[in-house]
Every structure is written in C-alpha cells, then in structure tokens.
C-alpha cells in the first residue's frame, strides 16, 4: 500500500472533520439555549421571550443546515478512503452510526421542520415539545457518534473472527468508560460555544444601543449558561485526563512531554522535545502536579514515552508508536488555556449582567463579539488532541492507521477529492458565516409594528 495514500487520506478526513465540527458544537448548544428560551416564553407568557426564541432559532436553523451538508461526506469516507478499516471493524463501528442516522438525525430533522413551520399553527405546548425533541435529537446524535469514536479510543464489546472484529456485547459499547467522558465533554463544550455566540451577538447590539433591553436579557441568560457550561467542561476534562492515564497512557505522556516514567510525576509548564532523538531541549516542570492531576493525590506513577514505546514494540513488533509530541502537547495546552479563559470571561459577563452594568461603556464588553471564536479554538484543539494523540493507531492497540487505508485508490484520486472537498467546504463555511452575520446584525424584528424610538419603552 502506498504510504502517501494513508497520509493524504488522513489530511482529507482531518480537514473535512474540522470543517464539520465547526458547526456541530453550536448546533448542540444553541438547540438547548433556544429550547430554554421558549420554555421561558411558555411559562411567563412574555412576548420578549418569543421574539428571542425566534431570533436565535433562525440562527440555529442556518447553522443546522450547514452541519447536515458537511456531515454527509464523513461516513462515505469510511468506505472510500478507509476500506480496510471498514472491513476490519465495520460490524462493530457501523452499528452506532446506523442508529445515529435512523434515530437521532431523523428525530431532530423531523421536529425541526415542525418547529420552524409550526408557529401559530401548533399549540404552545406542542410547539415547545418540538424544539425540546430537536435538542434531544441533537444530543442523541452526538452520543451515538461518540459511542463509535470511543470504540476507536478504547475498544470493547468485540471478538475477533477470521481477521475481523465482530460485536459480541452491544451493552459494552454503551458502558464504555471512555464514552461518558467524551459525551459530557462534547455537550458542555457545545453549550459553552452557544453561550459565547449569544453573548457576542448580544454585546454587538448593546454597544450600538439597538434593541438593548432585549439583548441585555439574552446576554444575561447566556452568561449564566456560559458559567455553568465552561465550569462543567473543566470538571469533565479533569476526569477525561484521568481516563487517558488509565486507557491511553501514551497520549497523556505525549501531551505532557514526559519521556521517562515518574512517580511522583511532574506537570510540564514548558517543554520542547526533539522527537528524532527523544531528548528534552527545554523542560520546566512542577513536581507532583501530574500525579495530582492523574490520581487526585501527590503520588502515583505516570509512564513515560520511552517505556510505553518499548512495551508496544514488545507486544506488536518494531515500529514507531509515538504520536506527534509537538501537536499533542500544544493542542492540550491551547484547549486547557482557552477553556480557563472562557470560564473567566463568562464569570465576568455574569457579574456585570447581574449588577445591571451592561451598557456601551461597560469595560471589556466590546471584546465579546470577538470572543465568539474562542470556543471554536478550544473545540478544534481538543479534537486534535483526541485524534492525533491516538496515533499511530486507528483503533487503539488493535489496528494501525497505516493498515486502514483503501488498497485500490491512488494518491491522485485522494488529492483530487481533498482539493475539491476543501474548496467546497470552505465555500459552505463562508456561506454560513455570511448568513449568520447578516441575520445576527439585523436584530429582532420589532413587535407590534413598533419603530425604533418606541422600542425601548415597549420592552421595558
């Protein structure tokens, strides 16, 4: 098999996945935010919450449509670029993906249509139920996809027969310890993404004194959601790091630039590793801190890259079983650093909004429109850590990525599709940003025909 086919196929899958994941977190989080806003409308009867629901729901629908289009290509790649992978794990890996398409995707798509076209046609209760079913469908969609991905990270529930993996315990896939950490982390990341999306657009209108009363309320709701979401992301992320120590020790060793096993283990503040010679160029570390992170106590062994490499060679034969330390190390730090910044920013936003200090003169409010992009940076770096830290395995400790690519495709085929997908996905992302920006700047349509001069008095 031509190794360039594998490398090009990896690039193609990575690029299309990152494009697709640009839309996914906002869909997951904004569905919940919109459902909460409509719940407030139904419970209170206040017209402002209805208009807020319609405004943010319109942006949700735009993002949802783009996510569907970009996601269609993902599953086709398993059969086209990764035929050997599909042959080896298809009996296990295909089941959760099929459930996701047949159950979760059709659930959210069907009820999104009812919700979009059911205003003033369905009763309030039925209409509210529709948007909550959309949110539940989006969440279930993420769950089933992560069941499949978690199998790649920590394979369970299978037996090997005639050179293929066959499912023998479906329940094991659902109880896989890796699933629940990834699932909750992804959902809370989506909630945080939506919160900063709402805060950023609301801040834009507050700064321009445009429908300020309405958008102050949106900002306040999003700030509370942002604090809860970003805090839970951090707590779940801590649990995931501990799962990595247990199930993927090479990933955490690479993420910490830890070449030699340590007990107690130190946490890296700044490390540069020469991966060709497996030597440290620079290493500034905090004693005991990595053991504390891994075991909640200041002692406990964390295995280093060199010992783990020797173990893989003894089990699987000669080869390089170390992921890119540079990419894994810095992806982890970008994710964690931006996540901390998001929590601080959300707490600041909540503090200001609860004190009624949201005006065009509020310090730092002008940064929130730009902060919309921070969750995307954290989400992308998190997935880079998750996927690149698993390399060179496509199914951890069972199948190498080099063994997974299709044997009958050429580098030229992959280059052509790679370029095409990159350009088309780039156009779709541009269209999404344009549409979101256009309708976000337009603001909420005034209720009862109020003009701009009457608007503030109407909302108050």
Number of C-alpha atoms within 10 A of each C-alpha: 14 14 12 14 23 23 16 20 24 17 15 21 20 16 16 21 17 17 21 22 19 20 24 25 24 28 28 30 27 28 29 23 25 26 21 18 23 27 21 16 20 17 11 11 12 12 13 22 23 17 19 22 22 19 18 22 23 17 20 22 18 18 22 23 14 20 23 15 12 22 17 11 15 14 11 11 16 20 16 16 25 22 19 20 23 21 16 19 21 18 15 25 24 15 15 21 20 13 15 23 14 12 15 23 19 16 21 25 18 14 21 23 14 18 22 15 12 16 12 8 11 14 11 17 11 14 22 20 17 24 26 23 23 27 25 18 25 26 24 21 24 22 23 24 19 22 25 21 21 25 23 22 23 19 21 21 18 19 12 12 9 7 9 17 19 18 19 14 13 14 10 15 24 21 13 17 16 23 24 18 20 21 21 18 23 26 23 24 28 28 30 33 31 29 31 28 27 27 27 23 21 28 25 24 22 24 16 11 14 19 19 23 20 22 24 21 17 23 27 23 19 27 27 18 22 31 23 18 26 29 22 19 26 18 11 20 19 16 17 20 19 20 17 20 20 13 17 18 21 28 27 30 27 25 23 26 26 26 20 14 16 17 15 18 26 22 20 19 11 15 18 16 19 12 16 6 7 11 12 14 10 11 13 12 16 12 16 18 19 26 23 18 19 24 17 13 13 17 20 17 15 24 20 21 26 17 14 19 18 16 13 16 14 10 10 12 10 11 11 12 22 21 22 18 25 17 16 26 25 20 24 22 19 18 22 18 12 18 24 15 15 24 21 16 21 26 19 15 24 21 15 18 19 12 8 11 15 23 17 17 11 12 11 11 22 16 13 22 18 13 18 19 14 18 27 22 16 23 23 19 23 21 19 20 25 19 20 20 28 26 21 20 22 19 21 19 19 13 17 16 20 21 17 22 26 23 15 11 16 15 15 12 13 22 16 10 14 18 12 12 19 15 12 12 19 14 12 17 20 12 14 20 13 12 15 18 13 12 15 19 14 12 19 19 14 16 13 8 9 13 12 11 8 11 19 16 10 14 15 8
